[in-house]
Amino acid sequence: MNSWHGPGRNVGRRLAFGLVTLVVFGVALGALGTIFLGGGPRRPWLIGLVVGAVVLVAGRARRPVRYVWQPIGRLIDGTERLARGEPGVRVDESGPPPMRAVMRSFNTMAIRLEEEDARRRRLLNDLGHELRTPLSVLRGEIEAMRDGVHRPSPAGFESMLDDVATMERLLADLRTLALTEAGRLELHPETTDLATLVTDAVSSFALLAEDHGVSIRVLTPQPVDEIDIDPVRIRQVVSNLIDNALRHLPEGGAVTVAVRPGPGTVVVTVSDDGPGIPADLLDSIFDRFTKGADSSGSGLGLSIARDLVEAHGGSVTAVNRERGAMFTVTLPAG
């Protein structure tokens, strides 16, 4: 039985016919050139034979050429429509297998461009909302003082300074995100005692935790070797995770930060005994502006923490425990 059958046989026949077509056209063009340009014998029967062969081959080749050219035409048209910004551009994935693969890649690219455009629009909307709130409060306080509704007081100025600090943090976070996305985030690694760094970061939250009526502690059950990291950026990561835990803890809750060695890694965990992460947010907790309905943050802290850890070649995960949530930062020890 002949094993050359099915789609493979069709492709082989098209390739063979294409080669024959090229040869015939080459011979025909060479013969015509010899006759009309090279001074060869101008015999009418020879000219007719060559022209007939060209016409015959061109007629037989019309369908294979159309079979290849039509998908290329659709791809060119789709590219032009996409360049004009037309939404929902897709091309029909038909034609020879290589062309179908190209069109499939084009459709995937178009989908990703639409998703990125949607993310950019959401980012701008969320950014406007996050900046509008503290600006509105600040404007209201200033106008109330100007109109004599509120008398200037240390408490009033403190409130306005808090609003300014909120906007400063948001703008700093956005700058970090922009540098990360552009691949221009610079790290300045140095040999660092991670346990000491984490202990210092926890100490800076001691007063805030006391004001919230919660406890915070550090555990280092095993000695941890020094590692090469950017201490400023990793402290920012730990601080973001601690701040996130404190925001969602009720009075009487507890936060535990632990540092321990792993296989070729150093692991930092930040766990709490609060309500945990809502089920509908667990998969998107590290996405920009993702936050619970009762959150007062910007929704950028965890996204920045993930980007900074990944810039170090590490990873960060979040899970719900039996009680509360736990965030795990894994950094390479090398």
RACORFEN-V54140 format. One record per helix or strand of 3 or more residues. SS is the DSSP state (H for helix, E for strand). FROM is the first residue (numbers start at 1). TO is the last residue. Records with the same first field share a line. If there is no record, write none. Layout:
# RACORFEN-V54140
SS=FROM-TO + FROM-TO
This chain:
# RACORFEN-V54140
H=6-36 + 44-83 + 97-146 + 154-181 + 194-203 + 206-212 + 231-247 + 282-284 + 301-311
E=190-192 + 215-219 + 227-229 + 254-262 + 265-272 + 315-320 + 325-332
